[in-house]
Amino acid sequence: MRKIGINYFCFLMLFFFSMENYAQEKGIKGYMKRRAAKKEAAIEEGRPFLSILAGPGYTPENGLLIGGGILYTFKTNPEDSLIQRSSIPINTFISTKGNFGFSSKMATFWFQDKLRFNFLGKFSNANDNYFGVGFSEINQLSQSDSTTAYKRESYKIAPTILFKVMNNIYTGGGIDLNRTKVTELNPYMAQNAYYNQFGPENFNAGLKLTANYDSRDITVNAWKGWFVNFNASFYGDYLGSDNDYNIYELDIRTYHQIAREGNTLALKLYGRVGTGDVPYEELSRIGGTNALRGYIDGQYRDRTGVYLISEWRHMFLKSNQELSKNGIAVWLGSGSIANDLGNINEWIPNIGVGYRLEIQPRMNVRIDFGIGRESSGLYFNFTEAF
């Protein structure tokens, strides 16, 4: 599995550099320059701009895949030189396992950044894996069609609105609507007590309250500043939810510029705690494309999850000492799950390396290869993991 991921990572790097050479040899370098000038002018004037990319990848949960997406950015007020550009990335994929899906994580800034409207939307139809809940169950299972594999459909819709109450401090709330339907079951799940407590289909609806401190220079790719966010979400039948439970999240990030712009040390500490009747798909997870990259998303799940990541991000310099559009990232992390914070006693490691390509100012495509305990994955996505 790890060898496959390395091969595809090398292939992807070769693909990008080959395209650059092809452009020079076949004379489309002029077209690329004209497009770059058009993009620069549009962004300088605060006009919208659309970027489109696609490429191969590999993740532990999806196998080999083709991923693609668009990144649409705009200014809510083109005349405001200080407000950040709003972004709407949309990612899609289809894999050799028959999995497909799309996701979008919109971030918009309004009225001199006094109001922020964010939106998270996901849909997937996938052959997935369920290893149980907690290390005691998970460590006893090996991934296979007869033990962990199952098929499910799921979606998530989560809009949030935030109001600025003072310098760098925002409060607000939103809703979270999510649904999971298991369409094919494995023998282990059929007799698993936690799964059977909730059954094959769950609809959950909750209200979310949030407060954060945000001094980042650019939210989608910070070079400096802090982000401290607390969420409390309450799910219940008063909104039509099938289950009654609460989720509490604490997300702490800090970014430090080293010597020059484009050379950044980023750190993230994240914790999530669930109380009440938390369904299996809503338990805390520590794998996937934005957490411990390299682990199957959902392999490690329990009521409580925590992880810590330190990541060095480095954009290369041109011969004239200006920042180029190419860069690298290297990270080291670790995480754990448990029924509650007091029972955390086992940690899993995570390391990885990635390539960065700036497609719009301070907005990158990231190609990450992450390695975990007996697993690895290659990820293709817009914007940074955190």
C-alpha positions as CSV (number, residue, x, y, z in Angstrom):
1,M,0.0,0.0,0.0
2,R,2.8,2.4,1.0
3,K,4.8,1.6,-2.2
4,I,1.7,2.3,-4.3
5,G,1.4,5.7,-2.7
6,I,5.1,6.6,-3.2
7,N,4.9,5.6,-6.9
8,Y,1.9,7.8,-7.5
9,F,3.5,10.7,-5.6
10,C,6.6,10.4,-7.9
11,F,4.3,10.1,-10.9
12,L,2.4,13.3,-9.9
13,M,5.6,15.3,-9.5
14,L,6.9,14.0,-12.9
15,F,3.5,15.0,-14.4
16,F,3.7,18.6,-13.3
17,F,7.3,19.1,-14.3
18,S,6.7,17.4,-17.7
19,M,3.8,19.7,-18.3
20,E,6.1,22.7,-17.7
21,N,8.6,21.3,-20.2
22,Y,5.9,20.5,-22.7
23,A,4.7,24.1,-22.5
24,Q,8.1,25.4,-23.2
25,E,8.8,23.0,-26.1
26,K,5.4,23.3,-27.8
27,G,5.1,27.1,-27.7
28,I,2.1,27.4,-25.3
29,K,4.4,29.3,-22.9
30,G,3.0,32.5,-24.3
31,Y,-0.5,31.4,-23.7
32,M,0.3,30.6,-20.1
33,K,1.9,34.1,-19.7
34,R,-1.1,35.8,-21.0
35,R,-3.4,33.8,-18.7
36,A,-1.1,34.7,-15.8
37,A,-1.3,38.3,-16.7
38,K,-5.1,38.1,-17.0
39,K,-5.3,36.5,-13.6
40,E,-3.0,39.0,-12.0
41,A,-5.0,41.9,-13.4
42,A,-8.4,40.4,-12.3
43,I,-7.1,39.8,-8.7
44,E,-5.5,43.2,-8.5
45,E,-8.8,44.8,-9.5
46,G,-10.7,42.6,-7.0
47,R,-12.6,40.8,-9.8
48,P,-13.6,37.1,-9.5
49,F,-11.3,34.4,-10.9
50,L,-11.8,30.7,-11.5
51,S,-9.0,28.0,-11.4
52,I,-9.5,24.4,-12.6
53,L,-7.2,21.5,-11.9
54,A,-7.3,17.7,-11.9
55,G,-4.9,14.9,-11.2
56,P,-4.4,11.3,-9.8
57,G,-4.2,10.4,-6.2
58,Y,-4.4,7.5,-3.7
59,T,-6.0,7.4,-0.2
60,P,-6.3,4.4,2.1
61,E,-10.1,4.6,2.2
62,N,-10.7,5.2,-1.6
63,G,-7.7,3.5,-3.3
64,L,-6.5,4.9,-6.6
65,L,-8.5,7.9,-7.7
66,I,-8.8,10.8,-10.1
67,G,-9.5,14.0,-8.3
68,G,-10.4,17.4,-9.7
69,G,-11.9,20.6,-8.7
70,I,-12.4,24.3,-9.1
71,L,-11.3,27.3,-7.0
72,Y,-13.5,30.4,-7.3
73,T,-12.4,33.5,-5.5
74,F,-13.8,37.0,-5.3
75,K,-14.0,40.1,-3.2
76,T,-17.3,41.0,-1.7
77,N,-16.3,44.6,-2.1
78,P,-13.7,45.2,-4.9
79,E,-13.0,48.7,-3.6
80,D,-11.9,47.5,-0.2
81,S,-8.2,46.9,-0.5
82,L,-7.9,45.3,3.0
83,I,-10.7,42.7,2.9
84,Q,-9.6,39.1,2.1
85,R,-10.7,37.4,-1.0
86,S,-13.6,35.0,-0.4
87,S,-13.0,31.5,-1.7
88,I,-15.2,28.6,-2.8
89,P,-13.2,25.4,-3.5
90,I,-15.1,22.4,-4.9
91,N,-13.4,19.1,-4.9
92,T,-14.6,15.9,-6.6
93,F,-13.2,12.4,-7.0
94,I,-14.0,9.0,-8.5
95,S,-11.9,5.9,-7.4
96,T,-11.1,2.4,-8.5
97,K,-13.2,1.1,-5.6
98,G,-16.3,2.7,-7.2
99,N,-16.3,5.5,-4.6
100,F,-17.3,9.0,-5.7
101,G,-18.1,12.3,-4.0
102,F,-17.6,16.0,-3.8
103,S,-17.0,18.5,-1.0
104,S,-16.9,22.3,-0.7
105,K,-15.6,24.5,2.2
106,M,-16.6,28.1,1.4
107,A,-15.2,31.0,3.4
108,T,-16.6,34.5,2.7
109,F,-15.9,38.0,4.2
110,W,-18.5,40.8,4.2
111,F,-18.9,44.4,5.3
112,Q,-15.2,45.2,6.1
113,D,-14.9,41.7,7.6
114,K,-17.5,42.5,10.2
115,L,-19.5,39.4,9.1
116,R,-18.2,36.0,7.9
117,F,-20.4,33.4,6.2
118,N,-18.9,29.9,5.9
119,F,-20.4,26.8,4.4
120,L,-19.3,23.2,4.5
121,G,-21.0,20.7,2.2
122,K,-20.1,17.0,1.5
123,F,-21.6,14.1,-0.3
124,S,-20.1,10.6,-0.9
125,N,-21.2,7.2,-2.1
126,A,-18.4,4.9,-0.9
127,N,-17.2,1.4,-0.1
128,D,-15.9,2.2,3.4
129,N,-14.4,0.4,6.4
130,Y,-15.7,0.1,10.0
131,F,-13.2,-1.1,12.6
132,G,-15.3,-0.6,15.7
133,V,-15.0,1.9,18.4
134,G,-11.9,2.5,20.5
135,F,-8.4,1.0,20.4
136,S,-9.5,-2.3,22.1
137,E,-11.8,-3.2,19.1
138,I,-9.8,-1.5,16.4
139,N,-6.5,-3.2,17.1
140,Q,-8.1,-6.7,16.9
141,L,-9.3,-6.2,13.3
142,S,-7.5,-6.5,10.0
143,Q,-8.9,-4.7,7.0
144,S,-10.7,-7.0,4.6
145,D,-14.0,-7.5,2.7
146,S,-15.3,-9.9,5.3
147,T,-14.3,-8.0,8.5
148,T,-14.4,-4.2,7.9
149,A,-15.8,-3.4,4.5
150,Y,-19.3,-1.9,4.1
151,K,-21.0,0.5,1.7
152,R,-22.7,3.7,2.7
153,E,-24.1,7.0,1.4
154,S,-23.7,10.2,3.3
155,Y,-24.1,13.9,3.1
156,K,-23.4,16.9,5.4
157,I,-24.6,20.5,5.1
158,A,-23.3,23.0,7.7
159,P,-23.6,26.8,7.2
160,T,-22.2,29.1,9.8
161,I,-22.4,32.9,10.3
162,L,-20.0,34.9,12.5
163,F,-20.1,38.5,13.7
164,K,-17.2,40.6,14.7
165,V,-17.6,41.7,18.3
166,M,-14.2,43.3,18.8
167,N,-10.7,43.2,17.2
168,N,-10.0,39.6,16.0
169,I,-12.9,38.1,18.0
170,Y,-15.9,36.6,16.3
171,T,-19.0,34.8,17.7
172,G,-22.0,33.3,16.0
173,G,-23.6,30.0,15.1
174,G,-25.1,27.7,12.5
175,I,-26.7,24.4,11.9
176,D,-25.4,21.0,11.0
177,L,-27.5,18.5,9.0
178,N,-26.0,15.1,8.2
179,R,-27.3,11.7,7.1
180,T,-25.7,8.3,6.7
181,K,-27.3,5.2,5.1
182,V,-25.5,1.9,5.1
183,T,-26.5,-0.1,2.0
184,E,-24.2,-3.1,2.4
185,L,-23.2,-4.6,5.7
186,N,-20.3,-6.9,6.8
187,P,-20.6,-9.7,9.3
188,Y,-18.6,-7.8,12.0
189,M,-20.9,-4.8,11.8
190,A,-24.0,-7.1,11.9
191,Q,-23.0,-8.2,15.4
192,N,-21.3,-5.1,16.6
193,A,-23.1,-3.6,19.7
194,Y,-22.3,0.0,19.0
195,Y,-23.5,-0.1,15.3
196,N,-26.7,-2.0,16.2
197,Q,-27.5,0.6,18.8
198,F,-28.2,3.1,15.9
199,G,-28.9,0.9,12.9
200,P,-28.2,1.4,9.2
201,E,-29.8,4.9,8.7
202,N,-29.3,8.0,10.8
203,F,-30.3,11.6,10.3
204,N,-28.8,14.1,12.7
205,A,-29.7,17.8,13.0
206,G,-28.0,20.2,15.4
207,L,-27.5,23.8,16.4
208,K,-23.9,25.1,16.7
209,L,-22.6,27.9,18.8
210,T,-19.1,29.1,18.0
211,A,-16.6,31.7,19.2
212,N,-13.1,32.3,18.0
213,Y,-10.0,34.5,18.1
214,D,-8.5,35.0,14.6
215,S,-5.4,37.1,14.0
216,R,-4.2,35.2,10.9
217,D,-3.0,37.3,8.0
218,I,-4.8,35.1,5.4
219,T,-7.2,32.5,6.7
220,V,-6.7,29.9,3.9
221,N,-2.9,30.0,4.0
222,A,-1.6,31.9,7.1
223,W,2.1,32.9,7.4
224,K,1.6,34.4,10.9
225,G,-1.0,34.8,13.6
226,W,-3.2,32.7,15.8
227,F,-6.6,31.0,15.5
228,V,-8.4,29.7,18.5
229,N,-11.9,28.3,17.9
230,F,-14.5,26.7,20.2
231,N,-17.6,25.0,18.9
232,A,-20.5,23.5,20.9
233,S,-23.1,21.6,18.9
234,F,-26.4,20.3,20.2
235,Y,-28.4,17.6,18.3
236,G,-31.9,16.6,19.3
237,D,-35.4,15.6,18.2
238,Y,-36.5,19.3,18.4
239,L,-34.8,19.6,15.0
240,G,-36.0,16.2,13.7
241,S,-32.7,14.5,14.7
242,D,-32.8,10.7,15.2
243,N,-30.3,11.0,18.0
244,D,-29.7,13.2,21.1
245,Y,-26.1,14.1,21.7
246,N,-23.6,17.0,22.0
247,I,-20.3,17.7,20.4
248,Y,-17.6,20.1,21.8
249,E,-14.6,21.1,19.7
250,L,-11.4,23.1,20.5
251,D,-9.1,24.0,17.6
252,I,-5.9,25.9,18.4
253,R,-3.5,26.9,15.6
254,T,-0.4,29.2,15.5
255,Y,1.7,30.3,12.5
256,H,5.2,31.7,12.7
257,Q,7.2,33.3,9.8
258,I,10.8,32.1,9.8
259,A,13.3,34.6,8.4
260,R,11.2,35.6,5.4
261,E,7.7,35.4,3.8
262,G,6.7,32.1,2.5
263,N,8.7,30.2,5.1
264,T,6.3,29.2,7.8
265,L,6.1,26.9,10.9
266,A,2.4,26.0,11.5
267,L,1.1,24.1,14.5
268,K,-2.3,22.7,15.3
269,L,-3.8,21.2,18.5
270,Y,-7.3,19.8,18.0
271,G,-9.7,18.1,20.4
272,R,-13.3,16.9,20.0
273,V,-15.5,15.4,22.7
274,G,-18.9,13.8,22.2
275,T,-21.5,13.2,24.9
276,G,-24.9,11.5,24.8
277,D,-26.0,9.0,22.2
278,V,-23.3,9.8,19.5
279,P,-24.0,7.6,16.4
280,Y,-21.0,5.8,14.9
281,E,-20.6,8.1,11.9
282,E,-20.5,11.1,14.3
283,L,-17.8,9.9,16.6
284,S,-14.5,11.7,16.7
285,R,-12.0,10.8,14.1
286,I,-8.3,11.5,13.7
287,G,-7.6,10.5,10.1
288,G,-8.4,11.8,6.6
289,T,-7.3,14.7,4.3
290,N,-7.3,17.5,7.0
291,A,-6.1,15.6,10.1
292,L,-3.6,12.8,10.4
293,R,-3.1,12.3,6.6
294,G,-2.2,8.7,5.8
295,Y,-4.8,7.0,8.0
296,I,-8.1,5.7,6.8
297,D,-10.8,8.3,7.6
298,G,-12.9,6.6,10.3
299,Q,-10.5,3.8,11.2
300,Y,-9.8,5.4,14.5
301,R,-13.0,6.6,16.1
302,D,-14.4,7.1,19.6
303,R,-16.3,9.7,21.7
304,T,-13.1,11.7,22.2
305,G,-10.3,12.4,19.7
306,V,-7.2,14.6,20.0
307,Y,-4.2,15.2,17.7
308,L,-1.2,17.6,17.4
309,I,0.5,18.5,14.1
310,S,3.6,20.6,13.4
311,E,4.1,21.5,9.7
312,W,6.9,23.4,7.9
313,R,5.8,25.1,4.7
314,H,8.4,26.5,2.4
315,M,7.8,28.4,-0.9
316,F,10.9,28.5,-3.1
317,L,12.6,31.7,-4.3
318,K,13.2,32.6,-7.9
319,S,16.6,33.8,-9.1
320,N,15.5,37.4,-8.5
321,Q,14.6,36.5,-4.8
322,E,10.9,36.8,-5.4
323,L,8.6,34.0,-4.2
324,S,8.0,31.3,-6.8
325,K,4.7,29.4,-7.2
326,N,6.3,26.1,-6.1
327,G,6.9,24.9,-2.5
328,I,7.1,22.0,-0.2
329,A,5.6,21.0,3.2
330,V,6.8,18.5,5.8
331,W,4.8,17.5,8.9
332,L,5.0,15.4,12.0
333,G,2.0,14.6,14.1
334,S,0.4,12.2,16.6
335,G,-3.2,11.5,17.8
336,S,-5.3,9.5,20.0
337,I,-8.9,8.4,20.7
338,A,-10.7,7.3,23.9
339,N,-14.1,7.2,25.5
340,D,-13.1,10.4,27.4
341,L,-10.0,12.6,27.9
342,G,-9.1,10.8,31.1
343,N,-8.7,7.4,29.4
344,I,-6.3,8.5,26.6
345,N,-3.2,6.2,26.9
346,E,-2.3,5.2,23.3
347,W,-0.9,7.4,20.6
348,I,-0.5,6.8,16.9
349,P,2.3,8.5,14.8
350,N,2.0,10.5,11.6
351,I,4.6,11.9,9.2
352,G,4.4,13.3,5.6
353,V,5.7,15.4,2.8
354,G,3.8,17.5,0.3
355,Y,4.2,19.7,-2.8
356,R,2.6,23.1,-3.1
357,L,1.6,25.0,-6.3
358,E,0.2,28.5,-6.0
359,I,-2.7,28.9,-8.4
360,Q,-3.9,32.2,-7.0
361,P,-2.2,34.6,-4.6
362,R,-1.7,32.8,-1.3
363,M,-4.0,29.9,-2.4
364,N,-2.3,26.6,-3.2
365,V,-3.1,23.2,-4.6
366,R,-1.6,20.7,-2.2
367,I,-0.4,17.2,-3.0
368,D,0.4,15.4,0.3
369,F,1.8,12.0,0.9
370,G,1.2,10.9,4.5
371,I,2.4,7.8,6.4
372,G,0.8,6.3,9.4
373,R,0.9,3.1,11.3
374,E,0.9,0.4,8.5
375,S,-1.0,2.8,6.1
376,S,-0.3,5.7,3.8
377,G,-2.1,8.0,1.4
378,L,-1.7,10.5,-1.4
379,Y,-4.0,13.5,-1.2
380,F,-4.9,16.1,-3.8
381,N,-6.8,19.2,-2.6
382,F,-7.2,23.0,-2.6
383,T,-6.0,25.1,0.3
384,E,-3.9,24.0,3.2
385,A,-4.9,21.3,5.7
386,F,-5.1,23.9,8.4
